[in-house]
Amino acid sequence: MTRDLRNGGRISSGHRTATVSSDTRLPAQAGPLDAEGVARARALAAGLKTRLQSAKSPAPVVEADYLLNEARDQACPLLERFRILGLLASVLDHYFVETAPTLSEQSQGEIAASLDPLLQQSYAELNEKLLPALSAEHDIEVRRPHELTVVQRQYLRRFFRHQLYPMLTPLAVDPGHPFPFISSHSINLLVHLSSPELGIGPLSYARIKVPRLMSRFVSIPSTSRKQLYIWSEDAVTSFLDELFPGMQIESVYLFRVLRASSGGSNGDELDAQRRGLRHQQLASPVVRLEVETAMPESVIEWLSSNLRVPLQLCFRSAGPLALFQLVDLANLAHPLD
């Protein structure tokens, strides 16, 4: 029995990965490429194969470094650079889920330490180069809620009420309620709440899972030639006041969890229960914790303790989580046939 915090605290009863080989298209989930694109993809895969054969660093570090450099290549078409950066994230997800659990704790820590600066550089490339170029070349902008007009905010609130609200179930996290199960690959909000009227102190939290059924990029009406979108998690975060009436929202932080592959479904808690796989899900350890940069160290340590993941496997992200979905953003500019 979990506590649903909506309406004053009443009680309520896949992810795809990719690897690169000499005969793999780039990326596998990006859809058909033209002949020139196929040639570039094969060249990239062949280059990576050569790099792996001569490299002394661990394979995931070599792959991440190689793909990051390719994503920075201004001679490569912009949308392919997005897809390469998405592929980098997908390859690393695959490493943490499938390979990392088979390594020693020391090896995992050393590889994680080498990957962290590459991941930070990936976010810098996305935020400083790729997203501005997407606006300039394809008239597509991914904005933050505070950058929307009043009319656009009103549209987004209606979208939240009719499309998102029914799919959201905030779960209390306090001494009276156990830390909820966090499914693999999920993007979550950790909401810091207080409400003296309801007896909720300043250290109470609620966890909200961003629905997987919604698009990662929510379309926003625009009167200009620009196509506007916001991240799905921003669509949820913007209207938390409707989920927690009468409560004070002290802070909101994003986090994402990866669990070791158990051979079962990566579905949510209800799916796991229905399929009789909950025991397998719970037995799968967390192998990576992503958090946004703004999350305080004390909160990271608290999450790490509750998720039983070593701090060396916690990564701060200076931007959106789950970058493998950048392929979806590229496809908005060049729809699949």
Backbone torsions as a table, in degrees:
resi	resn	phi	psi	omega
1	MET	NA	125.1	179.7
2	THR	-116.2	159.4	-177.2
3	ARG	-98.4	115.9	176.1
4	ASP	-87.0	119.0	-173.6
5	LEU	-85.5	-3.1	177.9
6	ARG	-69.5	153.1	176.9
7	ASN	55.4	45.0	171.6
8	GLY	83.0	16.9	171.2
9	GLY	88.4	37.8	177.0
10	ARG	-71.6	159.6	178.6
11	ILE	-92.5	133.9	177.8
12	SER	-116.0	145.4	-179.7
13	SER	-59.9	NA	NA
14	GLY	NA	166.9	-154.8
15	HIS	-114.3	141.7	-178.8
16	ARG	-104.3	140.2	176.3
17	THR	-118.9	167.9	-177.0
18	ALA	-144.0	148.6	172.2
19	THR	-126.6	164.1	-177.2
20	VAL	-113.6	130.3	173.8
21	SER	-138.9	175.6	-173.6
22	SER	-67.1	-16.8	180.0
23	ASP	-119.2	22.6	-178.9
24	THR	-97.9	134.2	173.1
25	ARG	-69.8	159.3	-177.4
26	LEU	-116.4	120.7	-27.6
27	PRO	-84.5	169.9	-175.0
28	ALA	-61.8	-32.1	-175.8
29	GLN	-92.6	7.8	-174.9
30	ALA	-86.9	-8.6	177.7
31	GLY	90.2	-173.5	-175.7
32	PRO	-62.4	141.9	174.3
33	LEU	-116.9	154.7	175.0
34	ASP	-75.6	175.4	-175.4
35	ALA	-59.2	-40.0	179.2
36	GLU	-65.9	-38.9	178.1
37	GLY	-65.6	-40.7	178.0
38	VAL	-62.2	-41.3	179.3
39	ALA	-63.5	-41.7	178.7
40	ARG	-65.2	-38.7	-179.4
41	ALA	-64.8	-42.5	179.1
42	ARG	-66.1	-38.7	178.2
43	ALA	-64.7	-39.8	179.2
44	LEU	-64.6	-44.6	-179.8
45	ALA	-65.0	-39.5	178.9
46	ALA	-66.8	-39.3	178.4
47	GLY	-63.4	-40.0	178.9
48	LEU	-66.4	-40.3	179.1
49	LYS	-60.0	-43.0	178.6
50	THR	-64.6	-42.2	179.9
51	ARG	-61.8	-42.1	-179.5
52	LEU	-65.0	-35.4	-177.5
53	GLN	-68.1	-29.4	-176.0
54	SER	-105.8	-5.9	-174.1
55	ALA	-79.9	150.4	175.3
56	LYS	-102.2	-15.1	179.5
57	SER	-80.0	161.3	176.9
58	PRO	-59.4	147.8	-175.0
59	ALA	-53.7	-46.8	-178.4
60	PRO	-62.3	-32.1	178.1
61	VAL	-69.9	-41.9	178.2
62	VAL	-63.0	-45.4	180.0
63	GLU	-61.7	-45.7	-178.3
64	ALA	-64.4	-43.7	-179.8
65	ASP	-64.0	-43.4	-179.3
66	TYR	-63.9	-49.3	-177.2
67	LEU	-67.5	-35.0	177.3
68	LEU	-62.8	-44.6	178.8
69	ASN	-62.9	-37.5	177.9
70	GLU	-67.5	-38.3	178.6
71	ALA	-67.3	-22.7	177.9
72	ARG	-84.6	-12.0	-174.5
73	ASP	-69.8	109.1	-177.6
74	GLN	-71.3	-12.3	174.4
75	ALA	-76.4	-16.5	178.8
76	CYS	-84.0	139.2	178.0
77	PRO	-55.2	143.3	-172.9
78	LEU	-55.7	-46.7	-175.9
79	LEU	-66.2	-31.1	175.4
80	GLU	-70.0	-32.0	176.8
81	ARG	-64.8	-39.3	173.7
82	PHE	-60.1	-45.4	-176.3
83	ARG	-67.9	-35.0	176.7
84	ILE	-65.6	-42.5	178.4
85	LEU	-64.8	-37.6	174.4
86	GLY	-64.9	-37.7	178.2
87	LEU	-65.7	-39.1	176.5
88	LEU	-55.3	-48.4	179.8
89	ALA	-63.0	-39.4	-179.4
90	SER	-67.2	-40.9	178.5
91	VAL	-62.6	-41.8	180.0
92	LEU	-69.1	-38.1	174.6
93	ASP	-56.9	-44.4	-179.5
94	HIS	-62.6	-40.9	178.5
95	TYR	-60.3	-49.3	-176.5
96	PHE	-65.3	-35.4	-176.2
97	VAL	-79.7	-40.1	-171.3
98	GLU	-101.1	-43.0	-170.5
99	THR	-97.8	-46.0	-175.2
100	ALA	-53.5	-41.2	-178.7
101	PRO	-62.0	-17.2	-179.9
102	THR	-88.4	-6.7	-177.1
103	LEU	-95.8	164.0	176.1
104	SER	-69.9	159.5	179.1
105	GLU	-60.7	-36.8	179.2
106	GLN	-65.2	-44.0	179.7
107	SER	-64.4	-41.7	178.0
108	GLN	-59.5	-44.5	-179.1
109	GLY	-64.4	-41.2	-179.4
110	GLU	-66.0	-41.9	179.3
111	ILE	-67.4	-41.6	179.3
112	ALA	-60.3	-40.7	179.8
113	ALA	-64.7	-32.8	178.3
114	SER	-78.1	-30.2	-178.7
115	LEU	-77.2	-31.8	-173.0
116	ASP	-55.3	-49.9	179.7
117	PRO	-63.7	-31.4	177.6
118	LEU	-67.4	-38.8	177.9
119	LEU	-66.4	-39.7	178.2
120	GLN	-64.4	-38.1	177.1
121	GLN	-67.2	-31.6	177.2
122	SER	-63.7	-43.0	179.1
123	TYR	-67.0	-37.8	178.0
124	ALA	-63.2	-41.9	178.8
125	GLU	-63.4	-42.8	179.9
126	LEU	-64.9	-50.6	-173.0
127	ASN	-73.4	-37.6	-172.8
128	GLU	-92.9	-25.8	-174.3
129	LYS	-119.0	-56.0	-169.2
130	LEU	-71.1	-47.2	-178.0
131	LEU	-65.3	-44.0	174.4
132	PRO	-60.4	-37.8	179.3
133	ALA	-67.9	-34.5	178.2
134	LEU	-63.2	-39.1	177.6
135	SER	-66.2	-43.5	-176.4
136	ALA	-71.4	-39.3	-173.4
137	GLU	-93.1	-29.4	-174.0
138	HIS	-125.8	4.7	178.6
139	ASP	55.6	38.0	176.3
140	ILE	-119.2	126.3	178.2
141	GLU	-126.3	136.4	171.7
142	VAL	-104.6	108.9	-174.7
143	ARG	-102.8	164.4	172.5
144	ARG	-94.5	156.7	-176.1
145	PRO	-54.6	-37.7	-178.1
146	HIS	-69.1	-11.9	178.9
147	GLU	-91.6	-0.5	-179.5
148	LEU	-87.3	155.1	175.6
149	THR	-77.3	170.5	178.3
150	VAL	-59.9	-43.6	-179.7
151	VAL	-63.6	-41.6	179.3
152	GLN	-67.1	-36.6	176.0
153	ARG	-64.5	-38.9	177.6
154	GLN	-63.6	-42.1	176.2
155	TYR	-60.4	-44.2	-177.9
156	LEU	-65.4	-37.0	177.7
157	ARG	-64.6	-40.7	176.5
158	ARG	-62.9	-41.6	177.1
159	PHE	-60.2	-43.7	179.0
160	PHE	-60.4	-47.5	-176.1
161	ARG	-64.6	-40.3	-173.6
162	HIS	-91.1	-31.3	-174.2
163	GLN	-105.8	-39.3	-171.9
164	LEU	-95.4	-45.3	-174.1
165	TYR	-50.3	-44.9	-179.0
166	PRO	-63.5	-18.5	-176.8
167	MET	-96.6	-1.9	-173.7
168	LEU	-102.7	133.2	177.6
169	THR	-133.5	93.1	177.2
170	PRO	-66.4	134.9	179.2
171	LEU	-114.7	129.0	179.9
172	ALA	-69.4	142.8	174.4
173	VAL	-129.7	100.4	-179.8
174	ASP	-153.7	177.5	-177.2
175	PRO	-56.0	-23.3	-179.5
176	GLY	-90.6	-4.1	-177.8
177	HIS	-136.5	129.3	-178.4
178	PRO	-66.7	155.7	177.9
179	PHE	-61.9	128.2	-174.7
180	PRO	-70.4	157.7	173.8
181	PHE	-69.3	132.6	179.2
182	ILE	-111.3	115.8	-175.8
183	SER	-74.7	154.1	-177.5
184	SER	-65.8	143.7	177.2
185	HIS	71.5	2.7	-177.8
186	SER	-80.7	146.5	171.5
187	ILE	-99.0	130.7	-172.7
188	ASN	-131.0	152.9	171.4
189	LEU	-107.3	133.5	171.6
190	LEU	-107.1	109.7	-173.6
191	VAL	-103.5	124.1	179.9
192	HIS	-92.5	119.2	-171.1
193	LEU	-121.1	156.4	168.2
194	SER	-149.0	149.3	177.3
195	SER	-166.3	95.6	179.7
196	PRO	-58.2	-34.8	-178.5
197	GLU	-62.4	-34.6	-179.0
198	LEU	-97.5	3.9	179.7
199	GLY	74.2	23.6	179.7
200	ILE	-100.6	119.1	-175.7
201	GLY	-82.0	179.7	-174.3
202	PRO	-73.5	-7.8	-179.7
203	LEU	-106.4	17.3	179.3
204	SER	-86.3	141.9	-179.9
205	TYR	-125.0	159.3	168.9
206	ALA	-133.8	143.5	176.9
207	ARG	-109.0	132.3	176.8
208	ILE	-124.2	127.6	177.3
209	LYS	-91.6	126.1	177.1
210	VAL	-69.4	124.2	-174.7
211	PRO	-58.8	135.0	178.0
212	ARG	-78.0	-19.9	-175.3
213	LEU	-75.4	-16.9	-179.9
214	MET	-88.8	155.9	176.5
215	SER	-65.3	146.5	177.7
216	ARG	-68.8	-23.4	-178.3
217	PHE	-119.0	113.0	-176.8
218	VAL	-92.4	122.6	-178.2
219	SER	-72.9	137.3	179.6
220	ILE	-120.9	128.5	179.0
221	PRO	-57.7	143.5	-178.7
222	SER	-140.0	143.2	176.8
223	THR	-91.7	-5.9	177.6
224	SER	-98.5	-179.0	179.6
225	ARG	-75.4	-10.7	-178.6
226	LYS	-72.3	140.9	167.8
227	GLN	-90.4	122.0	-175.8
228	LEU	-107.4	140.9	176.8
229	TYR	-140.7	158.6	166.9
230	ILE	-129.3	158.8	177.5
231	TRP	-68.1	144.3	-177.4
232	SER	-58.1	-38.1	-179.0
233	GLU	-66.2	-30.3	176.0
234	ASP	-68.4	-32.9	177.9
235	ALA	-64.9	-31.3	177.3
236	VAL	-78.8	-47.6	-175.4
237	THR	-61.9	-32.2	-173.5
238	SER	-64.4	-23.2	-172.4
239	PHE	-129.8	38.9	178.8
240	LEU	-64.8	-20.0	178.0
241	ASP	-61.2	-27.2	179.4
242	GLU	-78.9	-22.9	177.6
243	LEU	-84.1	-26.4	-175.2
244	PHE	-127.1	64.9	-179.8
245	PRO	-62.4	135.1	178.5
246	GLY	81.4	1.0	-179.0
247	MET	-109.6	153.4	177.1
248	GLN	-97.0	122.6	178.0
249	ILE	-89.8	109.5	-176.7
250	GLU	-79.7	-40.7	-179.5
251	SER	-165.0	160.9	178.0
252	VAL	-138.5	130.3	179.5
253	TYR	-131.7	144.7	178.1
254	LEU	-95.3	144.5	171.0
255	PHE	-150.0	158.3	-178.7
256	ARG	-139.3	142.2	-175.2
257	VAL	-120.6	140.8	168.1
258	LEU	-119.9	134.5	176.6
259	ARG	-112.4	152.6	177.1
260	ALA	-61.0	144.1	179.1
261	SER	-62.7	132.7	179.6
262	SER	-118.1	3.8	-178.1
263	GLY	82.5	-0.8	179.7
264	GLY	-106.1	-171.9	179.9
265	SER	-74.3	148.1	172.6
266	ASN	-97.1	24.1	-179.1
267	GLY	-70.4	179.5	-177.0
268	ASP	-79.0	-177.2	-174.0
269	GLU	-58.0	-42.3	-176.6
270	LEU	-66.1	-42.9	177.7
271	ASP	-61.1	-42.3	-179.0
272	ALA	-62.0	-40.9	178.9
273	GLN	-65.0	-44.0	-178.0
274	ARG	-63.2	-34.6	-177.1
275	ARG	-92.6	2.2	179.3
276	GLY	71.2	25.4	-175.8
277	LEU	-109.8	6.5	-176.0
278	ARG	-58.6	-38.0	-179.4
279	HIS	-64.9	-34.6	177.4
280	GLN	-69.3	-42.4	179.4
281	GLN	-60.1	-46.2	-177.6
282	LEU	-67.1	-28.9	-178.6
283	ALA	-78.7	-15.8	-178.8
284	SER	-79.7	117.5	-176.7
285	PRO	-71.7	154.1	173.3
286	VAL	-74.4	127.7	-176.5
287	VAL	-112.1	-6.3	175.9
288	ARG	-160.4	137.1	175.1
289	LEU	-125.7	118.6	175.2
290	GLU	-101.8	135.0	176.9
291	VAL	-135.1	155.7	176.6
292	GLU	-74.3	155.1	-173.5
293	THR	-57.8	-33.7	-174.7
294	ALA	-72.8	-11.7	-177.2
295	MET	-65.7	125.4	179.8
296	PRO	-62.9	152.6	-179.2
297	GLU	-58.8	-37.3	-179.7
298	SER	-63.9	-35.9	178.8
299	VAL	-72.6	-38.6	176.9
300	ILE	-61.1	-43.6	179.3
301	GLU	-63.6	-38.1	178.6
302	TRP	-65.4	-45.5	177.5
303	LEU	-63.0	-45.9	180.0
304	SER	-56.8	-42.5	179.6
305	SER	-64.8	-45.3	-177.6
306	ASN	-70.8	-31.0	179.8
307	LEU	-90.5	-6.7	179.4
308	ARG	56.8	46.0	176.9
309	VAL	-118.5	132.6	180.0
310	PRO	-60.8	146.3	179.5
311	LEU	-60.0	-27.1	179.6
312	GLN	-67.5	-14.7	178.0
313	LEU	-105.1	17.7	175.6
314	CYS	-102.2	129.8	-176.0
315	PHE	-121.8	132.0	172.6
316	ARG	-87.4	134.9	-179.1
317	SER	-118.5	123.5	-179.0
318	ALA	-89.0	53.0	-178.3
319	GLY	165.4	-165.1	-177.6
320	PRO	-64.2	145.7	176.4
321	LEU	-82.5	167.1	176.6
322	ALA	58.2	59.8	-177.7
323	LEU	-67.9	-9.6	177.7
324	PHE	-60.1	-21.5	-178.9
325	GLN	-81.2	5.1	172.9
326	LEU	-61.8	-24.7	176.7
327	VAL	-61.2	-34.1	177.7
328	ASP	-66.1	-36.8	178.0
329	LEU	-67.0	-41.1	177.1
330	ALA	-62.1	-37.8	-179.0
331	ASN	-69.6	-21.8	175.5
332	LEU	-67.0	-31.7	178.4
333	ALA	-82.7	-28.1	-179.4
334	HIS	-136.7	80.7	-175.1
335	PRO	-56.9	147.0	176.9
336	LEU	-71.1	149.3	177.8
337	ASP	-70.7	NA	NA
